[in-house]
Amino acid sequence: MRRGAAIVAVTTGGAALVLWGWQAFGPRSAVFAFLVVWVPMTWLGTVSRVAQPRLPASYHQLRGFERDGRIYERVGVRAAKRLLRRGPFAFFNPHLHLPAERTPEHLARLEQRMDGAEASHAVLFVATLGVVVHAAARGWWTAAALTLVFDVVMNGYPVMLQRYNRALLRRRYPTTSTGAVDRSETDTLTR
């Protein structure tokens, strides 16, 4: 009951905040571009505690070019990782750290949480592209560009970070995609 009330409150507050940004600053403003990305992100962050968006397992499969992480390092994912692990941003995903006990079960749960965070940001990234396209279609080039930049920073980089971290996790602690550890590797995971 309280969760439902929290979702209603966050939805109402978020919608009011976006509407206020539209009226106070206009749809072409940097403030509105920020709000139209940030508000849905915080909204889904709250809602996902009750109902986590899921994407097909095939989406979460790491492609060959992702497995060593270099592609993400080239676009600055390490800087994003440093930023998100320290300061106020660390508050938003406190459960996305290596568990103290690095058992196969704990690592599998971490990977599931990483998949969930990635799914949320991926859904928001794509949805926000609709706002970018709408702004561009109306000729609001600055708004389209700002919204795209905020979308890449607030949703694109977290998606890349989860994929990068999952690649690191699998290299350091080899598991299958279901989280089950190959029996031949159990000893190396528990040491």
C-alpha positions in Angstrom: 0.0 0.0 0.0 2.8 2.4 0.9 4.7 1.5 -2.2 1.7 2.3 -4.4 1.2 5.6 -2.6 4.9 6.4 -3.1 4.6 5.6 -6.9 1.5 7.9 -7.2 3.3 10.6 -5.3 6.5 10.4 -7.3 4.5 10.2 -10.6 2.4 13.2 -9.6 5.4 15.2 -8.4 7.4 14.3 -11.5 4.7 15.3 -13.9 4.2 18.6 -12.0 7.9 19.3 -12.1 8.1 18.7 -15.8 5.0 20.8 -16.4 6.4 23.6 -14.2 9.7 23.4 -16.2 7.7 23.7 -19.5 5.8 26.7 -18.2 8.6 28.5 -16.3 11.4 28.0 -18.8 9.8 26.9 -22.0 10.4 23.7 -24.0 13.5 25.1 -25.7 15.4 25.8 -22.4 18.3 23.9 -20.9 16.4 23.6 -17.6 13.5 21.8 -19.4 15.9 19.6 -21.3 17.5 18.6 -18.0 14.1 18.0 -16.3 12.8 15.9 -19.2 15.7 13.5 -18.7 16.2 13.7 -15.0 12.6 13.4 -13.8 11.8 10.2 -15.7 15.1 8.7 -14.5 14.3 9.4 -10.8 10.7 8.3 -11.4 11.8 4.9 -12.9 14.4 4.6 -10.2 11.6 4.8 -7.6 9.1 2.6 -9.5 11.8 0.0 -10.2 11.9 -0.8 -6.5 8.4 -2.3 -7.0 8.4 -3.4 -10.7 11.8 -3.6 -12.4 11.7 -3.2 -16.2 13.1 -6.3 -17.9 14.7 -6.7 -21.3 15.2 -10.0 -23.1 18.3 -12.0 -22.0 19.6 -11.6 -25.6 19.9 -7.8 -25.0 22.1 -8.3 -22.0 24.5 -10.7 -23.8 27.9 -9.0 -24.2 29.0 -8.8 -27.7 32.6 -9.8 -28.7 33.8 -6.2 -29.0 32.5 -5.4 -25.5 34.2 -8.3 -23.6 37.5 -6.6 -23.0 36.0 -3.2 -22.1 38.3 -1.1 -24.3 35.5 0.3 -26.4 33.8 1.7 -23.3 37.1 3.0 -21.9 37.7 4.9 -25.2 34.4 6.8 -24.7 35.2 7.7 -21.1 33.3 5.1 -19.0 36.0 5.1 -16.4 35.4 8.8 -15.7 31.7 8.1 -15.4 32.5 5.2 -13.0 34.6 7.4 -10.8 31.9 10.1 -10.7 29.1 7.6 -9.9 31.0 5.8 -7.2 31.8 8.9 -5.1 29.8 11.8 -3.7 26.1 12.2 -3.9 25.7 10.0 -7.0 26.7 6.9 -5.1 23.5 7.2 -3.1 21.3 6.3 -6.1 22.6 2.7 -6.6 24.1 1.5 -3.3 23.6 -2.2 -4.2 25.8 -2.1 -7.4 29.1 -2.9 -5.7 31.0 -6.1 -5.4 29.6 -8.1 -2.5 31.8 -8.7 0.6 31.3 -12.4 0.1 32.1 -13.2 -3.6 30.2 -16.4 -3.7 28.6 -17.5 -7.0 25.1 -16.7 -5.5 26.1 -13.2 -4.4 27.8 -12.5 -7.7 24.8 -13.7 -9.6 22.5 -11.4 -7.6 24.9 -8.5 -8.3 24.7 -9.3 -12.0 20.9 -9.3 -11.8 20.9 -5.9 -10.2 23.3 -4.7 -12.9 20.9 -6.0 -15.6 18.0 -4.2 -13.9 19.9 -0.9 -13.7 21.0 -1.3 -17.3 17.4 -2.1 -18.5 16.0 1.0 -16.7 18.5 3.3 -18.3 18.2 1.7 -21.7 14.4 2.1 -21.7 14.8 5.7 -20.6 17.5 6.3 -23.2 15.3 5.2 -26.0 12.2 6.9 -24.7 14.0 10.2 -24.4 15.2 9.9 -28.0 11.5 10.5 -28.8 11.7 13.8 -27.0 14.9 14.6 -29.0 13.2 13.8 -32.3 10.1 15.8 -31.4 12.3 18.9 -30.5 14.3 18.5 -33.8 11.1 18.1 -35.8 9.8 21.4 -34.4 13.1 23.1 -35.3 14.2 23.5 -31.6 17.8 22.5 -32.4 19.3 23.7 -29.1 16.6 21.9 -27.1 17.2 18.7 -29.2 20.9 18.9 -28.7 20.7 19.6 -25.0 18.2 16.9 -24.4 20.4 14.4 -26.3 23.5 15.4 -24.3 21.6 15.0 -21.0 20.2 11.7 -22.2 23.7 10.4 -23.1 25.1 11.5 -19.8 22.2 10.4 -17.5 21.1 7.2 -19.4 23.6 6.3 -22.1 26.7 6.3 -19.8 25.0 4.2 -17.1 24.0 1.6 -19.7 27.6 1.5 -20.9 28.9 1.4 -17.3 26.8 -1.6 -16.5 27.9 -3.4 -19.6 31.6 -2.5 -18.9 31.3 -3.6 -15.2 29.6 -6.9 -16.3 32.5 -7.6 -18.6 34.9 -6.9 -15.8 32.9 -9.1 -13.4 32.9 -12.0 -15.9 36.6 -11.7 -16.5 37.4 -11.7 -12.8 34.8 -14.2 -11.7 33.8 -16.4 -14.6 30.2 -17.4 -14.5 27.6 -18.3 -17.1 24.9 -15.9 -18.1 22.5 -17.4 -15.6 24.9 -16.8 -12.8 25.8 -20.4 -12.3 29.5 -20.9 -11.8 31.3 -23.6 -13.8 32.3 -26.2 -11.2 35.9 -26.1 -12.3 36.1 -22.4 -11.4 34.4 -22.6 -8.0 37.7 -22.7 -6.1 39.0 -19.5 -7.8 35.8 -17.6 -6.9 35.7 -18.4 -3.3 39.4 -17.6 -2.5 
